[in-house]
């Protein structure tokens, strides 16, 4: 999913991916799903930072 100049939805995901979670101390944001929607979620606490539908 890595692009030189991502736009739209991909740009949002790229900006958030691999950042630290704001809701827990050990988590990192990864691409995944939340309530059956594409999302960027914490790999530790599963809190979504971004949900796309």
C-alpha positions as CSV (number, residue, x, y, z in Angstrom):
1,X,0.0,0.0,0.0
2,X,3.0,2.3,0.0
3,X,3.0,4.9,-2.7
4,X,5.3,7.8,-3.5
5,X,2.5,10.4,-3.1
6,X,-0.6,8.8,-1.6
7,X,-3.8,10.6,-1.9
8,X,-7.2,10.5,-0.3
9,X,-7.9,7.4,1.9
10,X,-4.4,6.0,1.4
11,X,-2.9,9.3,2.6
12,X,-4.8,9.2,5.8
13,X,-3.7,5.6,6.5
14,X,-0.1,6.4,5.6
15,X,0.0,9.3,8.0
16,X,-1.3,7.3,11.0
17,X,0.4,3.9,10.4
18,X,3.2,3.0,12.8
19,X,2.5,6.0,15.1
20,X,2.1,5.4,18.8
21,X,-1.4,4.8,20.2
22,X,-2.8,7.8,22.1
23,X,-5.0,5.6,24.3
24,X,-2.4,3.1,25.7
25,X,1.3,3.1,26.4
26,X,2.4,0.0,24.5
27,X,0.5,0.2,21.2
28,X,1.3,1.0,17.7
29,X,-1.2,1.9,15.0
30,X,-1.6,-0.7,12.2
31,X,-4.0,-1.2,9.3
32,X,-6.8,-3.5,10.2
33,X,-10.6,-3.6,10.6
34,X,-13.0,-2.1,13.2
35,X,-16.7,-3.2,13.1
36,X,-16.2,-4.7,9.7
37,X,-14.8,-1.5,8.2
38,X,-11.3,-0.7,7.0
39,X,-9.4,1.0,9.8
40,X,-6.2,2.0,11.5
41,X,-6.2,0.4,14.9
42,X,-3.9,0.0,17.9
43,X,-2.2,-3.4,17.8
44,X,-2.4,-3.6,21.6
45,X,-5.8,-2.1,22.7
46,X,-7.7,-2.4,19.4
47,X,-8.8,1.2,19.7
48,X,-9.4,2.7,16.2
49,X,-7.6,5.9,15.2
50,X,-9.3,6.0,11.8
51,X,-12.3,4.1,10.4
52,X,-13.2,4.2,6.7
53,X,-16.6,3.2,5.3
